[in-house]
Amino acid sequence: MNAPGSRSRVAARGVGKRSRQQEPEGHLRRDLERHARSGQIVIKIGSGVITDAQGRIEPRTIRRLADEIAPIIGVRRWPVIVSSGAIAAGMGLLGLKSRPKSMPGLQATAAVGQSKLVESWSAAFRKFDVPVAQVLLTHADLANRKRFLNARRALGEIARRQAVAIINENDTVSFEEIAFGDNDELAAQVSNVVDARLLVMLSVAEGVEDEERNRIREVSAKDPLLDRVARAGSSKYGRGGMVSKLRAARTAAARGAFVAIISGKSPGALQALLSGQDVGTLIMPDRDGAQLKSRDHWIAHTLRPSGTIFVDQGAADALRHRGKSLLASGVRRVEGGFSEGDCVDIALDVPAGEPPKVFARGLTRYSRQDIEQIRGHSSRDIDHVLGFHSGDAVIHRDDLVIL
């Protein structure tokens, strides 16, 4: 999605003028700076960044962040904010001493707090003459391709009208099956919706630390170092923790976005990042690998698989190395309950007791019950076996993504 092309109100008032910038630390930081000059920038702000020690929303911090975000609003770029904090705001308004434990309690608290959260952002941007737009999403919204595209068009129009979208999960109607789980994942999905060049995750952490607790400055999204960091775990950085941030970073990087994890508690960190200075952790997309197209990214990283199709080695090689469709003849067995059109994992069949080796994901043209009947058969036998024919392939290559 292209950034707005008209001159913004903020730039017209001089807030968006660029100052003389410090020379970037290296070419990767220069790449980040180039990416940040145009297009959409998604900024995810964790609840720990905008709450005090008692867990209450700090309007002063929101005002400070708006002051830092406003200068990046310009002719060729526009920020999209994914902001946590609705439950924290609701707790303050309702006089709650601790976070509700029941789902209805959390939903009610979020409903009360969401309006306070958005009003805090609206007040913070008011002095820049920039309106804000509230956008509430669930995973089910983005798992539906039509609604996904509607969200893309709506967010594009919000930017063209020179407003800043404040996005949060719709906690009031969300439950486990349709929830993102945390706003790190939501931010990664929003990055795909708006085709962002950069995702910035503001955290209470200074960045990602390695096993020796040294800050990792720059790392590829596919670097095994991130796997080791994730296995070590780190739950002290907000609800999602560093593990969820790394998972979300890889999701966004698969689409070609740069991802930065920086401290939201350090004034000036965002501007320092965008000017190429060495702050936080910069996670780069794989330069040697192909970046996923939007629909392929949607299949691989937005949809949730309803089952698994296990295939033989010949079928796995044909899919991975020759770009073929999955045929019934290569299917060994299936797991899970899924219908025609559902998303499923594709895994190499392994001996019992070994973990499945999932290597692809796709949209099936046949239900589990149908595949149980046609597995191992030639495509020309499908109509005879089932009494109908939905295509020669169980999963067509256009609906299949290698992971």
C-alpha positions as CSV (number, residue, x, y, z in Angstrom):
1,M,0.0,0.0,0.0
2,N,1.5,3.3,-1.0
3,A,1.9,6.1,1.4
4,P,-0.1,9.3,0.9
5,G,1.2,11.5,-1.9
6,S,-0.1,14.9,-0.7
7,R,1.8,17.3,1.6
8,S,0.9,16.5,5.2
9,R,-0.3,18.9,7.8
10,V,2.6,18.0,10.0
11,A,5.2,18.6,7.3
12,A,3.5,21.9,6.4
13,R,4.1,23.0,9.9
14,G,7.7,22.1,9.8
15,V,7.6,19.2,12.3
16,G,8.6,16.7,9.7
17,K,11.8,18.5,8.6
18,R,14.9,16.3,8.7
19,S,17.8,17.5,10.7
20,R,21.4,16.7,9.8
21,Q,21.8,13.0,10.5
22,Q,24.7,11.2,12.1
23,E,26.5,8.8,9.7
24,P,25.0,5.3,10.1
25,E,27.1,2.7,11.9
26,G,27.1,0.3,8.9
27,H,25.5,-0.5,5.6
28,L,22.7,-2.4,7.2
29,R,21.7,0.7,9.2
30,R,21.9,2.7,6.0
31,D,19.5,0.1,4.4
32,L,17.1,0.7,7.3
33,E,17.4,4.4,6.9
34,R,16.6,4.1,3.2
35,H,13.6,1.8,3.9
36,A,12.3,4.4,6.4
37,R,12.2,7.3,4.0
38,S,9.0,6.2,2.3
39,G,6.1,3.8,2.7
40,Q,4.2,2.7,5.8
41,I,6.0,2.3,9.1
42,V,4.3,0.1,11.7
43,I,5.1,1.1,15.3
44,K,4.1,-1.4,18.0
45,I,4.0,0.0,21.5
46,G,3.8,-2.5,24.4
47,S,1.7,-1.8,27.5
48,G,4.8,-1.8,29.6
49,V,6.1,1.2,27.7
50,I,3.0,3.4,28.4
51,T,2.2,2.3,31.9
52,D,3.7,3.2,35.3
53,A,4.9,0.9,38.0
54,Q,1.3,0.4,39.2
55,G,0.2,-0.6,35.7
56,R,-1.7,2.6,35.0
57,I,-1.7,4.4,31.7
58,E,0.8,7.4,31.6
59,P,-0.5,10.1,29.4
60,R,2.8,11.9,29.7
61,T,4.6,9.0,28.0
62,I,2.0,8.8,25.2
63,R,2.5,12.6,24.6
64,R,6.3,12.0,24.5
65,L,5.9,9.2,22.0
66,A,3.6,11.3,19.8
67,D,6.2,14.0,19.8
68,E,8.7,11.4,18.6
69,I,6.4,9.9,16.0
70,A,5.1,13.2,14.5
71,P,8.4,14.1,12.8
72,I,8.3,10.9,10.7
73,I,5.0,11.9,9.2
74,G,5.8,13.2,5.8
75,V,4.9,13.4,2.1
76,R,6.0,9.9,1.3
77,R,5.6,8.0,4.6
78,W,3.0,7.5,7.3
79,P,3.1,5.7,10.6
80,V,0.6,3.1,11.7
81,I,0.5,2.6,15.5
82,V,-0.3,-0.8,17.2
83,S,-0.9,0.2,20.8
84,S,-1.5,-2.0,23.8
85,G,-2.9,-0.7,27.0
86,A,-6.7,-1.0,26.9
87,I,-6.8,-3.4,29.8
88,A,-4.4,-1.2,31.8
89,A,-6.5,1.9,31.1
90,G,-9.7,0.1,32.0
91,M,-8.2,-1.1,35.3
92,G,-7.5,2.5,36.3
93,L,-10.9,3.7,35.3
94,L,-12.6,0.9,37.2
95,G,-10.4,1.1,40.2
96,L,-9.1,-2.4,39.9
97,K,-6.0,-3.4,41.9
98,S,-5.2,-6.5,39.8
99,R,-5.8,-7.7,36.3
100,P,-9.1,-9.6,35.9
101,K,-8.6,-13.4,35.5
102,S,-11.9,-14.3,33.8
103,M,-12.4,-13.8,30.1
104,P,-15.6,-11.7,30.6
105,G,-13.7,-9.6,33.2
106,L,-10.8,-8.9,30.7
107,Q,-13.2,-8.2,27.9
108,A,-15.2,-5.7,30.0
109,T,-12.1,-4.0,31.3
110,A,-10.7,-3.7,27.8
111,A,-14.0,-2.2,26.6
112,V,-13.9,0.5,29.3
113,G,-10.2,1.2,28.7
114,Q,-10.1,1.3,24.9
115,S,-11.8,4.6,24.6
116,K,-9.5,6.1,27.2
117,L,-6.5,4.7,25.3
118,V,-7.5,6.2,22.0
119,E,-8.5,9.5,23.6
120,S,-5.0,9.7,25.1
121,W,-3.4,9.2,21.6
122,S,-5.9,11.7,20.1
123,A,-5.0,14.4,22.7
124,A,-1.3,13.7,22.1
125,F,-1.5,14.2,18.3
126,R,-3.9,17.2,18.5
127,K,-1.2,19.8,18.8
128,F,0.1,18.5,15.4
129,D,-3.3,18.8,13.8
130,V,-3.3,15.1,13.1
131,P,-6.5,13.2,13.8
132,V,-6.4,9.5,14.9
133,A,-8.5,6.6,13.8
134,Q,-9.4,3.7,16.0
135,V,-9.1,0.3,14.3
136,L,-9.9,-2.9,16.2
137,L,-9.1,-6.3,14.7
138,T,-9.3,-10.0,15.5
139,H,-7.4,-12.8,13.8
140,A,-10.7,-13.9,12.2
141,D,-10.8,-10.5,10.4
142,L,-7.5,-11.1,8.7
143,A,-7.9,-14.8,8.1
144,N,-10.8,-13.9,5.8
145,R,-9.2,-12.8,2.6
146,K,-12.0,-10.4,1.6
147,R,-11.9,-8.7,5.0
148,F,-8.1,-8.7,4.9
149,L,-8.2,-6.7,1.7
150,N,-11.0,-4.4,3.1
151,A,-8.7,-3.7,6.0
152,R,-5.9,-2.8,3.6
153,R,-8.1,-0.4,1.7
154,A,-9.4,1.2,4.9
155,L,-6.0,1.7,6.4
156,G,-4.8,3.1,3.1
157,E,-7.6,5.6,3.0
158,I,-6.9,6.6,6.6
159,A,-3.4,7.5,5.6
160,R,-4.4,9.3,2.5
161,R,-6.7,11.4,4.7
162,Q,-3.7,12.2,6.9
163,A,-4.9,10.5,10.0
164,V,-2.9,8.1,12.1
165,A,-4.5,4.6,12.7
166,I,-4.4,3.4,16.3
167,I,-4.8,-0.3,16.1
168,N,-5.5,-2.8,18.9
169,E,-6.9,-6.3,19.2
170,N,-10.7,-6.3,19.6
171,D,-10.5,-7.8,23.1
172,T,-14.2,-7.3,23.8
173,V,-15.2,-10.0,21.2
174,S,-12.0,-11.9,21.0
175,F,-11.5,-15.4,22.4
176,E,-8.8,-18.0,22.0
177,E,-9.8,-19.3,18.6
178,I,-9.9,-15.8,17.0
179,A,-7.3,-14.0,19.1
180,F,-3.8,-13.0,17.9
181,G,-2.5,-13.9,21.3
182,D,-0.5,-10.7,21.8
183,N,0.0,-7.4,20.0
184,D,3.4,-8.5,18.7
185,E,1.7,-10.9,16.4
186,L,-1.0,-8.3,15.5
187,A,1.8,-5.9,14.6
188,A,3.4,-8.4,12.3
189,Q,0.1,-9.1,10.6
190,V,-0.6,-5.4,10.2
191,S,2.8,-5.0,8.5
192,N,1.6,-7.4,5.8
193,V,-1.8,-5.7,5.5
194,V,-0.2,-2.3,4.8
195,D,2.9,-3.7,3.1
196,A,5.2,-1.9,5.5
197,R,8.9,-1.5,4.9
198,L,9.7,-1.3,8.6
199,L,8.2,-2.6,11.8
200,V,9.4,-0.9,15.0
201,M,8.6,-2.7,18.3
202,L,8.9,-0.4,21.3
203,S,9.6,-2.4,24.4
204,V,10.9,-2.0,27.9
205,A,14.0,-3.9,26.7
206,E,16.9,-2.1,25.1
207,G,16.9,-4.8,22.4
208,V,17.5,-8.5,22.0
209,E,20.2,-10.1,24.2
210,D,22.3,-13.1,23.4
211,E,23.2,-15.9,25.9
212,E,25.9,-13.7,27.5
213,R,23.3,-10.9,27.9
214,N,25.0,-8.7,25.3
215,R,22.8,-6.7,23.0
216,I,22.5,-8.1,19.5
217,R,22.9,-5.2,17.2
218,E,22.1,-6.7,13.8
219,V,21.0,-10.1,12.9
220,S,19.3,-11.9,10.0
221,A,15.8,-13.2,10.6
222,K,17.0,-16.7,9.7
223,D,20.0,-16.6,12.0
224,P,20.1,-19.7,14.4
225,L,21.1,-17.2,17.1
226,L,17.5,-16.1,17.4
227,D,16.4,-19.7,17.9
228,R,18.8,-20.0,20.8
229,V,17.5,-16.8,22.3
230,A,13.9,-17.9,21.9
231,R,14.7,-21.3,23.6
232,A,16.2,-19.4,26.5
233,G,13.0,-17.5,26.9
234,S,12.4,-14.1,28.4
235,S,9.0,-13.4,29.9
236,K,9.8,-10.3,31.8
237,Y,9.3,-8.0,28.8
238,G,5.6,-7.5,28.8
239,R,2.8,-10.0,28.1
240,G,4.2,-11.3,24.9
241,G,7.8,-11.5,26.0
242,M,10.9,-11.5,23.8
243,V,10.0,-14.9,22.4
244,S,6.8,-13.5,20.8
245,K,8.7,-10.5,19.5
246,L,11.2,-12.7,17.7
247,R,8.4,-14.8,16.3
248,A,6.6,-11.7,15.1
249,A,9.8,-10.3,13.7
250,R,10.3,-13.4,11.5
251,T,6.8,-13.2,10.3
252,A,7.2,-9.6,9.2
253,A,10.7,-10.2,7.7
254,A,9.3,-13.0,5.6
255,R,7.5,-10.3,3.7
256,G,10.7,-8.3,3.3
257,A,10.2,-5.8,6.1
258,F,13.1,-4.7,8.4
259,V,12.2,-5.1,12.1
260,A,13.7,-3.1,14.9
261,I,13.3,-3.9,18.6
262,I,14.2,-0.8,20.7
263,S,13.5,0.7,24.1
264,G,10.3,2.7,24.3
265,K,11.4,4.0,27.6
266,S,14.4,5.8,26.2
267,P,13.5,9.3,24.9
268,G,14.8,9.8,21.3
269,A,15.4,6.1,20.6
270,L,13.0,6.1,17.6
271,Q,14.6,9.1,15.9
272,A,18.0,7.6,16.6
273,L,17.0,4.4,14.9
274,L,15.6,6.1,11.9
275,S,18.7,8.2,11.5
276,G,20.8,5.1,11.3
277,Q,22.3,5.2,14.8
278,D,23.2,2.0,16.7
279,V,20.2,1.5,19.0
280,G,18.3,-1.6,19.7
281,T,18.3,-4.8,17.6
282,L,17.9,-4.7,13.9
283,I,16.5,-7.8,12.3
284,M,16.9,-8.0,8.6
285,P,14.9,-10.0,6.0
286,D,16.8,-12.8,4.3
287,R,18.6,-11.1,1.4
288,D,19.3,-14.4,-0.4
289,G,15.8,-15.8,-0.1
290,A,12.7,-14.8,-2.1
291,Q,10.3,-12.5,-0.3
292,L,6.8,-13.8,0.0
293,K,4.1,-12.1,-2.0
294,S,1.2,-10.7,0.1
295,R,-1.2,-13.7,-0.6
296,D,1.6,-16.3,0.0
297,H,2.5,-14.5,3.3
298,W,-1.2,-14.6,4.2
299,I,-1.3,-18.3,3.6
300,A,1.9,-19.0,5.4
301,H,1.7,-16.6,8.4
302,T,-1.9,-15.4,8.9
303,L,-4.0,-18.5,8.4
304,R,-4.0,-21.2,11.0
305,P,-3.7,-24.8,9.8
306,S,-6.7,-27.0,10.5
307,G,-4.8,-30.3,9.9
308,T,-1.8,-31.9,8.3
309,I,-1.3,-33.8,5.1
310,F,1.6,-36.3,5.2
311,V,3.3,-37.0,1.9
312,D,6.0,-39.4,0.6
313,Q,9.5,-38.3,-0.3
314,G,8.8,-38.1,-4.0
315,A,5.9,-35.7,-3.4
316,A,8.0,-33.6,-1.0
317,D,10.8,-33.3,-3.6
318,A,8.4,-32.3,-6.3
319,L,6.8,-29.6,-4.1
320,R,10.1,-28.2,-2.7
321,H,12.4,-28.4,-5.7
322,R,10.2,-28.5,-8.8
323,G,7.3,-26.2,-7.9
324,K,4.7,-28.8,-8.5
325,S,1.1,-29.2,-7.1
326,L,0.3,-31.8,-4.5
327,L,-1.4,-34.8,-6.1
328,A,-3.4,-37.5,-4.3
329,S,-0.8,-40.1,-5.4
330,G,1.8,-38.6,-3.1
331,V,-0.4,-38.4,0.0
332,R,0.3,-41.1,2.7
333,R,-2.0,-40.1,5.5
334,V,-3.9,-37.1,7.0
335,E,-4.5,-35.7,10.5
336,G,-7.0,-33.1,11.9
337,G,-10.5,-32.1,10.8
338,F,-10.6,-29.8,7.8
339,S,-12.9,-29.0,4.9
340,E,-12.4,-27.9,1.3
341,G,-10.7,-24.5,1.2
342,D,-9.1,-24.8,4.7
343,C,-5.4,-24.2,5.4
344,V,-3.4,-27.3,6.1
345,D,0.2,-28.1,6.9
346,I,2.2,-30.4,4.5
347,A,4.7,-32.6,6.2
348,L,7.0,-35.4,5.2
349,D,5.7,-38.7,6.5
350,V,8.1,-40.0,9.2
351,P,8.1,-43.1,11.4
352,A,5.8,-43.2,14.4
353,G,7.3,-41.3,17.4
354,E,9.3,-38.8,15.3
355,P,8.1,-35.2,15.2
356,P,6.4,-34.2,11.9
357,K,8.6,-32.4,9.4
358,V,6.3,-29.6,8.2
359,F,7.8,-27.9,5.1
360,A,4.8,-26.3,3.4
361,R,1.3,-24.9,3.9
362,G,-1.6,-24.5,1.5
363,L,-5.3,-24.4,0.8
364,T,-6.8,-27.8,0.2
365,R,-9.3,-28.5,-2.5
366,Y,-10.6,-31.6,-0.8
367,S,-11.8,-32.3,2.8
368,R,-10.1,-34.8,5.1
369,Q,-12.8,-37.4,4.4
370,D,-12.3,-37.0,0.7
371,I,-8.5,-37.2,0.9
372,E,-8.7,-40.4,3.0
373,Q,-10.5,-42.0,0.1
374,I,-8.3,-40.7,-2.8
375,R,-4.8,-40.8,-1.2
376,G,-2.4,-42.9,-3.2
377,H,-4.7,-42.8,-6.3
378,S,-4.0,-41.2,-9.6
379,S,-5.7,-37.9,-10.4
380,R,-7.7,-39.5,-13.1
381,D,-9.3,-41.8,-10.6
382,I,-10.7,-39.0,-8.3
383,D,-14.1,-38.7,-10.1
384,H,-14.6,-42.5,-10.0
385,V,-13.7,-42.8,-6.3
386,L,-15.5,-39.7,-5.0
387,G,-18.3,-39.2,-7.6
388,F,-17.1,-35.6,-8.2
389,H,-13.9,-33.8,-9.2
390,S,-12.7,-30.6,-7.6
391,G,-9.4,-30.6,-9.5
392,D,-6.5,-32.8,-10.3
393,A,-4.5,-31.5,-7.4
394,V,-5.2,-31.9,-3.7
395,I,-3.4,-28.5,-3.3
396,H,-2.6,-26.5,-6.4
397,R,0.8,-24.9,-6.5
398,D,-0.8,-21.4,-6.7
399,D,-2.3,-22.1,-3.2
400,L,0.9,-23.6,-1.7
401,V,3.8,-22.0,0.1
402,I,7.1,-23.6,1.0
403,L,8.1,-22.6,4.5
